[in-house]
């Protein structure tokens, strides 16, 4: 198995049921990445859970064990999608495209799973289509309702899909952006898609692409709310088990490199999959994702990145330089906890989301402030934690040039701009 370690006492693969014995990467232990702490909680016990990632040696689904249930993770969620301007632009373009491609009308049934604060469905409203959101986190669902988007606060699966199909009719379009990875019971979720999807309808799913995660060292996108990490090869096996066919795929730049899959009922006949599906499948096989050897070598690169980032921060501190962060994303908390970075090396971070102001990052207890804090303290270096939005953020930080601040990007390797 090369650089891949063997372990014992493993759980079963959530796709094919085979025992999980092969390590993909072990990031130690970490708290839940969205559990931001108020000041009064800093001296209380904080639970940490393993970030030990396995790859199934039969179907090659990369996955974490379910250490924490989704109901605990999403009970009160700190992530609001609408605070990223580039993400909103991406969603607006998608709505324009999919309405035209599928010929949707005001009578079409559109459902989004994990609809968050209505960041995407608001654009359907703007085109005369009243959609339905399904969102398990009540606090963010309230923001969607305030936008005029009907939202059901619940987890999606066969039970809810059956109820929605009976009460509202089956859907012409089902959308799932960055939710498939967050589902521990994959088969219940995907069967729910099949139950709710109208004959002739389409499901679109977006998720970070495992191939990009590996090739670009995006280990910080691993956290407890992401139970699975998908290649096209692994995803297709799950869909096939529930009669769904991937009929097209687009490769996106979002979240460091994502896939958008188009699915339909496999038994409907008609044309097969677009050439893009076969081409991506070929590339994944060429990269080795159809066998165990393709997953070796990732962990050593992750360990090197940890050493390089710590070396940079320690050298900056020894030179008397100040370092602050920009952003408080889930991926940043994986990075900081894995590397053991605390406020002695990263004094604070800032975020545009006011729900995070005045809190402390889970595990590291680094304080979070409003973005204005940067201009007040003028740090020498600004470490961008949501590196997937680096172009947007570098543009926002143009004012930091006035005091000579330099921008630091941690992934795929440490880079000082």
Backbone torsions as a table, in degrees:
resi	resn	phi	psi	omega
1	UNK	NA	5.3	177.4
2	UNK	65.6	-124.8	-178.3
3	UNK	-83.2	-0.2	-177.9
4	UNK	-86.5	128.8	-177.1
5	UNK	-86.8	149.9	175.5
6	UNK	-100.2	138.1	177.1
7	UNK	-128.3	174.5	178.9
8	UNK	-126.1	169.6	176.5
9	UNK	68.6	32.1	-173.0
10	UNK	-85.0	161.5	174.4
11	UNK	-80.8	-178.3	-179.6
12	UNK	-93.5	148.2	175.3
13	UNK	-60.6	133.9	-177.4
14	UNK	-77.5	-6.9	175.6
15	UNK	-96.1	-56.0	-172.8
16	UNK	-110.8	-9.4	176.5
17	UNK	87.6	-2.0	179.9
18	UNK	-70.8	144.7	177.3
19	UNK	-59.3	138.4	179.4
20	UNK	-90.4	116.3	-178.7
21	UNK	-129.0	-7.1	-172.5
22	UNK	-109.6	122.7	179.8
23	UNK	-80.5	132.3	172.8
24	UNK	-89.9	-52.4	173.9
25	UNK	-160.6	146.0	178.5
26	UNK	-117.9	112.3	-178.2
27	UNK	-99.3	20.4	178.0
28	UNK	76.4	-141.8	178.1
29	UNK	-120.1	153.0	-175.9
30	UNK	-156.4	151.6	172.6
31	UNK	-76.9	172.3	175.3
32	UNK	-61.1	132.3	-166.8
33	UNK	-72.0	-17.4	-180.0
34	UNK	-107.7	11.9	179.2
35	UNK	-88.7	73.1	179.2
36	UNK	-70.4	141.1	-169.5
37	UNK	-104.8	134.1	168.3
38	UNK	-74.9	161.2	-175.9
39	UNK	-56.7	-35.8	-175.9
40	UNK	-71.1	-10.1	180.0
41	UNK	-98.4	-0.6	-172.9
42	UNK	-67.3	-25.9	-179.0
43	UNK	-101.4	18.6	177.3
44	UNK	-105.3	160.2	177.7
45	UNK	-61.6	135.9	-180.0
46	UNK	-120.6	120.5	-177.3
47	UNK	-72.4	135.7	174.1
48	UNK	-114.8	146.0	-179.8
49	UNK	-130.4	153.5	179.7
50	UNK	-63.0	140.9	168.1
51	UNK	-112.0	59.9	-178.6
52	UNK	-101.3	112.9	-172.3
53	UNK	-102.9	133.4	-179.8
54	UNK	-111.2	159.2	168.6
55	UNK	-122.6	129.8	178.5
56	UNK	-69.3	130.3	-178.0
57	UNK	-86.1	10.1	174.9
58	UNK	-112.0	-53.6	-178.0
59	UNK	-106.4	-7.2	175.1
60	UNK	63.1	31.9	168.7
61	UNK	-79.7	126.1	176.1
62	UNK	-87.3	132.5	-169.4
63	UNK	-160.1	154.6	169.2
64	UNK	-99.1	151.8	168.4
65	UNK	-68.5	158.7	177.9
66	UNK	-85.7	88.5	178.5
67	UNK	-80.5	-29.9	-178.0
68	UNK	-132.9	137.1	-177.9
69	UNK	-75.0	150.8	176.1
70	UNK	-56.0	-31.6	-179.2
71	UNK	-63.5	-32.2	176.3
72	UNK	-76.9	-40.3	-177.7
73	UNK	-65.3	-43.1	-170.9
74	UNK	-101.9	14.5	-179.2
75	UNK	-61.4	-44.5	177.1
76	UNK	-144.3	99.6	-165.5
77	UNK	-98.8	138.5	-175.7
78	UNK	-96.1	-2.4	-176.8
79	UNK	-95.5	120.1	176.4
80	UNK	-117.6	118.0	-172.2
81	UNK	-65.2	-26.1	-171.4
82	UNK	-73.4	-3.1	-178.8
83	UNK	-85.7	1.5	175.1
84	UNK	-110.2	114.6	-179.0
85	UNK	-64.9	-39.6	-178.5
86	UNK	-67.9	-33.1	177.2
87	UNK	-68.6	-38.9	177.1
88	UNK	-63.6	-40.0	177.2
89	UNK	-62.4	-41.5	177.7
90	UNK	-58.8	-44.3	-178.1
91	UNK	-69.0	-38.6	178.3
92	UNK	-62.9	-42.3	178.2
93	UNK	-64.2	-40.0	179.2
94	UNK	-60.6	-45.4	-178.0
95	UNK	-61.9	-45.5	177.2
96	UNK	-57.8	-44.7	-176.7
97	UNK	-66.9	-47.1	-172.3
98	UNK	-74.1	-31.5	176.1
99	UNK	-62.0	-44.1	178.8
100	UNK	-68.7	-43.5	-176.3
101	UNK	-64.7	-41.5	-176.2
102	UNK	-96.0	-4.3	-179.6
103	UNK	64.9	40.4	-178.3
104	UNK	-71.4	148.0	179.9
105	UNK	-130.2	173.4	176.6
106	UNK	-57.2	-18.9	178.8
107	UNK	-87.6	-5.3	-176.7
108	UNK	-73.1	144.3	176.9
109	UNK	-93.0	115.6	-179.8
110	UNK	-119.4	126.2	-179.5
111	UNK	-127.8	131.6	172.6
112	UNK	-112.5	129.8	176.2
113	UNK	-91.4	132.5	-174.9
114	UNK	62.5	59.4	-172.6
115	UNK	-81.1	-2.5	175.0
116	UNK	51.7	-129.8	-173.4
117	UNK	-95.0	19.6	-179.7
118	UNK	83.4	15.9	-177.1
119	UNK	-52.3	-36.6	-177.8
120	UNK	-100.3	-44.6	-173.9
121	UNK	-64.9	-21.4	177.3
122	UNK	-59.7	-28.8	-179.2
123	UNK	-76.4	-26.5	171.3
124	UNK	-68.4	-42.0	176.8
125	UNK	-55.5	-41.5	-178.7
126	UNK	-65.3	-16.8	178.9
127	UNK	-110.1	19.9	172.5
128	UNK	82.9	9.9	178.5
129	UNK	-108.0	120.9	178.6
130	UNK	-89.8	109.5	-176.7
131	UNK	-92.1	178.3	174.5
132	UNK	-124.8	132.1	175.0
133	UNK	-103.8	146.5	172.0
134	UNK	-123.3	117.5	-173.0
135	UNK	-143.7	121.0	-176.8
136	UNK	-76.0	-21.4	-177.7
137	UNK	-89.4	109.2	-174.4
138	UNK	-62.5	-33.8	-176.4
139	UNK	-67.1	-37.0	178.0
140	UNK	-82.6	-29.4	177.0
141	UNK	-60.9	-32.2	178.9
142	UNK	-61.0	-36.6	178.1
143	UNK	-65.9	-37.1	177.8
144	UNK	-65.8	-43.5	178.2
145	UNK	-60.6	-36.7	179.1
146	UNK	-65.5	-23.5	176.7
147	UNK	-84.2	-2.8	-179.3
148	UNK	90.5	17.5	-177.7
149	UNK	-101.4	113.5	176.5
150	UNK	-57.9	129.2	-174.4
151	UNK	-137.7	129.7	175.6
152	UNK	-96.7	125.5	179.2
153	UNK	-89.7	99.1	-176.8
154	UNK	-170.5	166.6	172.1
155	UNK	-91.3	144.3	-176.3
156	UNK	-91.9	138.3	175.5
157	UNK	-173.6	-165.7	-176.2
158	UNK	-60.2	-41.8	-176.7
159	UNK	-61.9	-49.2	-179.4
160	UNK	-69.0	-39.5	179.9
161	UNK	-60.0	-42.8	179.2
162	UNK	-62.7	-41.7	179.4
163	UNK	-65.5	-44.9	-179.4
164	UNK	-65.2	-41.6	-179.9
165	UNK	-62.2	-37.2	-179.3
166	UNK	-73.5	-39.3	-173.2
167	UNK	-88.5	-32.9	-173.1
168	UNK	-119.3	-12.0	-174.4
169	UNK	93.1	161.5	-177.9
170	UNK	-78.4	160.4	-168.1
171	UNK	-95.8	140.6	171.6
172	UNK	-74.3	-35.0	-179.6
173	UNK	-140.5	128.1	172.2
174	UNK	-117.0	130.0	-177.4
175	UNK	-114.5	137.6	173.9
176	UNK	-140.9	97.5	-179.8
177	UNK	-97.9	117.8	175.5
178	UNK	55.3	42.4	177.1
179	UNK	-119.9	-31.0	-176.3
180	UNK	-57.2	-37.8	179.9
181	UNK	-67.2	-21.1	-173.8
182	UNK	-95.3	11.9	-175.4
183	UNK	-107.7	115.0	177.5
184	UNK	-74.2	-34.5	178.9
185	UNK	-99.8	83.1	-175.1
186	UNK	-60.1	-41.5	-174.2
187	UNK	-68.9	-35.9	176.1
188	UNK	-66.0	-41.3	-179.2
189	UNK	-65.8	-49.9	-175.8
190	UNK	-68.9	-36.4	173.8
191	UNK	-63.2	-35.3	175.5
192	UNK	-61.3	-39.6	175.9
193	UNK	-60.1	-44.7	-178.9
194	UNK	-63.5	-40.2	180.0
195	UNK	-65.1	-41.9	-174.0
196	UNK	-82.4	-21.3	-174.5
197	UNK	-76.8	127.4	178.3
198	UNK	-69.0	147.4	170.6
199	UNK	-54.3	130.4	-176.1
200	UNK	84.9	-3.2	-179.8
201	UNK	-83.4	175.0	-176.7
202	UNK	-131.8	140.7	167.7
203	UNK	-108.3	133.1	168.5
204	UNK	-116.2	131.0	179.2
205	UNK	-125.8	131.8	173.4
206	UNK	-115.0	139.3	175.7
207	UNK	-159.1	152.7	176.7
208	UNK	-58.6	139.4	-175.2
209	UNK	-87.0	124.4	-178.8
210	UNK	-57.1	-36.9	-179.8
211	UNK	-60.1	-41.4	177.8
212	UNK	-70.2	-38.8	177.4
213	UNK	-56.5	-43.4	-178.1
214	UNK	-73.9	-49.0	-175.2
215	UNK	-67.0	-27.8	-176.7
216	UNK	-113.1	16.8	169.0
217	UNK	59.7	39.4	-173.6
218	UNK	-88.9	52.7	-175.6
219	UNK	-66.5	-21.3	-177.9
220	UNK	-74.9	-7.4	173.9
221	UNK	-81.3	4.1	175.4
222	UNK	-92.4	118.5	172.7
223	UNK	-155.3	171.8	-165.5
224	UNK	-64.2	-26.4	179.8
225	UNK	-78.8	-12.4	173.9
226	UNK	-99.6	99.2	-176.5
227	UNK	-79.5	-28.1	-174.7
228	UNK	-136.4	154.3	-177.7
229	UNK	-133.5	116.8	-162.3
230	UNK	-106.7	133.5	156.3
231	UNK	-91.1	167.3	173.1
232	UNK	-62.0	-40.8	-177.9
233	UNK	-57.6	-47.2	-178.7
234	UNK	-70.5	-38.8	-178.6
235	UNK	-65.1	-41.6	-177.7
236	UNK	-60.7	-34.6	179.4
237	UNK	-62.1	-39.1	178.3
238	UNK	-67.2	-46.1	-177.1
239	UNK	-65.0	-40.7	-179.1
240	UNK	-59.5	-34.1	-179.5
241	UNK	-65.9	-15.1	-178.0
242	UNK	-121.9	21.8	173.3
243	UNK	71.8	26.6	178.2
244	UNK	-112.7	137.3	-177.9
245	UNK	-112.4	131.7	171.6
246	UNK	-78.6	110.6	-176.0
247	UNK	-103.0	-10.2	173.4
248	UNK	-160.5	161.1	179.3
249	UNK	-147.8	142.0	172.5
250	UNK	-123.3	141.4	175.5
251	UNK	-98.7	126.2	-172.2
252	UNK	-114.5	160.4	176.9
253	UNK	-90.3	-10.3	-174.2
254	UNK	-65.3	148.6	176.8
255	UNK	53.3	38.0	177.5
256	UNK	80.1	4.0	180.0
257	UNK	124.2	104.6	-175.8
258	UNK	-124.2	166.4	170.3
259	UNK	-109.8	143.2	166.8
260	UNK	-115.7	113.1	-179.8
261	UNK	-99.0	142.1	173.1
262	UNK	-110.0	124.4	-177.0
263	UNK	-122.8	150.3	172.9
264	UNK	-143.0	169.6	174.9
265	UNK	-62.6	129.8	-175.5
266	UNK	-71.3	-22.6	-174.1
267	UNK	-90.9	12.9	-175.9
268	UNK	-88.2	-5.0	-178.1
269	UNK	74.1	-158.3	-179.5
270	UNK	82.1	-171.7	-176.8
271	UNK	-65.9	155.8	177.2
272	UNK	-80.1	-156.4	-177.0
273	UNK	-75.5	152.7	177.5
274	UNK	-66.8	156.7	179.4
275	UNK	-56.1	-28.1	-178.8
276	UNK	-62.2	-30.6	179.7
277	UNK	-68.3	-48.5	179.4
278	UNK	-63.4	-37.5	-179.7
279	UNK	-66.2	-43.0	178.7
280	UNK	-67.7	-39.8	176.9
281	UNK	-59.7	-41.3	178.6
282	UNK	-62.7	-43.3	-179.6
283	UNK	-64.5	-40.5	179.0
284	UNK	-64.6	-40.5	178.0
285	UNK	-65.6	-40.6	178.3
286	UNK	-63.1	-35.2	179.0
287	UNK	-74.0	-11.4	176.9
288	UNK	97.5	11.7	-175.8
289	UNK	-76.5	-2.3	174.5
290	UNK	-94.5	8.7	179.7
291	UNK	-152.1	164.3	-173.7
292	UNK	-64.3	-30.8	-175.7
293	UNK	-62.4	-28.2	-177.6
294	UNK	-67.9	-15.0	-176.3
295	UNK	-101.1	-5.4	179.0
296	UNK	-76.6	153.0	175.9
297	UNK	92.0	-12.7	-179.7
298	UNK	-70.2	-46.1	-176.0
299	UNK	-59.4	-44.5	178.8
300	UNK	-60.7	-35.0	178.2
301	UNK	-67.0	-39.1	176.8
302	UNK	-59.9	-44.7	-179.3
303	UNK	-62.9	-38.1	177.9
304	UNK	-64.3	-41.3	179.8
305	UNK	-62.2	-40.7	176.2
306	UNK	-57.4	-48.2	-179.3
307	UNK	-62.6	-42.1	-177.8
308	UNK	-66.7	-41.0	179.9
309	UNK	-67.0	-43.4	177.8
310	UNK	-62.7	-39.7	179.3
311	UNK	-62.2	-42.7	178.9
312	UNK	-61.8	-47.8	-176.7
313	UNK	-66.0	-40.5	178.9
314	UNK	-65.8	-43.1	178.5
315	UNK	-62.8	-40.2	178.2
316	UNK	-62.7	-42.7	179.7
317	UNK	-64.3	-43.7	179.9
318	UNK	-63.7	-28.7	179.1
319	UNK	-85.1	2.6	178.2
320	UNK	80.0	16.8	-179.3
321	UNK	-89.4	152.4	177.6
322	UNK	-103.6	143.0	-179.0
323	UNK	-130.1	127.6	174.3
324	UNK	-123.2	163.2	179.4
325	UNK	-105.6	158.8	170.6
326	UNK	-122.1	122.9	179.3
327	UNK	96.3	152.3	176.0
328	UNK	-136.1	56.7	-178.2
329	UNK	-82.5	165.6	176.2
330	UNK	-57.3	-41.0	-178.8
331	UNK	-62.5	-33.2	178.1
332	UNK	-64.4	-35.5	-180.0
333	UNK	-71.4	-33.8	171.9
334	UNK	-62.7	-47.6	-179.7
335	UNK	-58.4	-50.0	-175.2
336	UNK	-67.2	-41.5	-179.6
337	UNK	-70.3	-41.0	178.6
338	UNK	-62.5	-41.0	-177.9
339	UNK	-82.7	-9.2	-179.3
340	UNK	71.3	34.0	-178.0
341	UNK	-91.3	123.9	178.9
342	UNK	-119.4	-170.9	-175.4
343	UNK	-71.3	-8.9	174.0
344	UNK	-72.2	-23.7	178.3
345	UNK	-107.5	-31.9	177.4
346	UNK	-125.5	105.0	-167.0
347	UNK	-64.4	-39.2	179.8
348	UNK	-166.6	172.3	169.9
349	UNK	-134.2	164.0	178.6
350	UNK	-124.5	160.0	-179.9
351	UNK	-152.9	148.5	179.4
352	UNK	-76.7	-15.8	-177.0
353	UNK	-82.4	110.3	-177.9
354	UNK	-64.1	-18.6	177.4
355	UNK	-64.3	-19.4	-177.5
356	UNK	-99.0	-13.5	-177.9
357	UNK	-63.1	138.4	178.9
358	UNK	80.5	2.4	177.0
359	UNK	-101.4	-178.4	179.5
360	UNK	-128.8	143.8	-178.4
361	UNK	-64.3	141.8	179.2
362	UNK	-63.1	136.8	176.9
363	UNK	83.7	-55.8	-176.2
364	UNK	-86.7	-22.9	179.1
365	UNK	59.8	29.7	173.3
366	UNK	-75.4	130.9	-176.8
367	UNK	-71.9	150.5	179.9
368	UNK	-114.7	129.0	179.7
369	UNK	-124.6	172.6	171.7
370	UNK	-70.4	156.6	-176.5
371	UNK	-57.1	-25.4	-178.7
372	UNK	-61.1	-19.1	-179.6
373	UNK	-59.6	-32.1	-179.4
374	UNK	-62.0	-47.1	-179.8
375	UNK	-66.8	-28.8	179.6
376	UNK	-72.2	-37.2	-173.9
377	UNK	-105.1	-17.5	176.5
378	UNK	49.6	65.7	179.0
379	UNK	-68.0	155.3	178.7
380	UNK	-74.0	-34.7	180.0
381	UNK	-129.6	144.7	175.2
382	UNK	-123.8	115.0	-178.4
383	UNK	-89.5	116.2	-179.3
384	UNK	-84.8	111.4	-179.4
385	UNK	-80.4	-41.5	173.1
386	UNK	-84.3	69.7	-174.2
387	UNK	-60.0	-22.2	178.1
388	UNK	-66.4	-15.7	177.3
389	UNK	-110.8	24.7	-170.0
390	UNK	-60.8	-37.9	-179.3
391	UNK	-64.3	-44.0	177.5
392	UNK	-61.7	-43.3	-175.1
393	UNK	-73.7	-41.0	177.5
394	UNK	-58.4	-38.8	176.6
395	UNK	-64.0	-41.2	179.0
396	UNK	-65.0	-27.7	-175.4
397	UNK	-94.3	18.9	-178.2
398	UNK	-56.8	-30.9	-177.6
399	UNK	-67.0	-20.6	-178.6
400	UNK	-70.7	-14.0	176.1
401	UNK	-63.5	-25.5	-176.3
402	UNK	-60.2	-31.1	178.6
403	UNK	-110.5	11.7	173.6
404	UNK	80.0	19.6	178.9
405	UNK	-64.6	146.7	177.2
406	UNK	-115.4	144.2	-176.0
407	UNK	-94.7	135.7	179.7
408	UNK	-116.6	127.4	176.5
409	UNK	-109.9	123.8	-174.7
410	UNK	-86.6	-21.5	-172.2
411	UNK	-126.3	137.2	7.6
412	UNK	-78.9	-24.1	173.3
413	UNK	-137.4	159.8	-178.3
414	UNK	-63.0	125.8	-179.2
415	UNK	-135.1	130.6	177.5
416	UNK	-108.4	119.3	-177.6
417	UNK	-89.6	NA	NA
